[in-house]
Amino acid sequence: MARVLMTGFAPFGGEAVNPSWQAVSLLGARRDDIAAVELPCEFAASLPALRTAFLEHRPSLVVCVGQAGGRLEVTPERVAINLVDARIPDNAGERPVDVPVVPDGPAAYFTTLPVKACVAAIRAAGVPASVSHTAGTYVCNQVFYGLMHLLAEFPGVRGGFVHVPFSPEQVAASGTAAPSLGVDRVADALEALADTALTTTEDIPVSAGAEH
């Protein structure tokens, strides 16, 4: 069985591609110990799909990945909040506002990934990275929160969420200027993160510049 389950999202918001899935699928093809699964960008379907994938692969580590257009770096997320507040509809046309991910669930969950150590490893691989303290309130945050709520049932399994920038092809297609990062470099970053999370149980202190 795969030691790591890594997920990315289907394209959304009118985009033809989603670099989260492109990078995850590339890494899954590179590594036999990483199972790559594409999640639908739909509020109703994403968490059932995640649970199905988890129960199928029974990994020791789960890393969910999503696109955050406009970000400059690969950003491991520190906290997920129990809130969905969609700015745009999902791929099923649903746009929930001010609803919890899990009714009566905790207000928030913290990642169990060593995010600062992961940032250091990603930077050592030559990819810009920093810790983020907001996963938003769209499907990405829902999946992050839902993942941590799921893992509360499985002590010893660690997990978290990572946001990645637009890919160059997305920026080129849009005709506007925006930060981007090549999918191959994102895959390198995710590989460094997974290897670090598999071997590091306690986080390390780093400079404030690693966070935003």
Summary of the structure (lengths in Angstrom):
residues: 212
radius of gyration: 15.7
end to end distance: 35.7
largest distance: 46.6
contacts: 747
relative contact order: 0.22
helix: 36%
strand: 21%
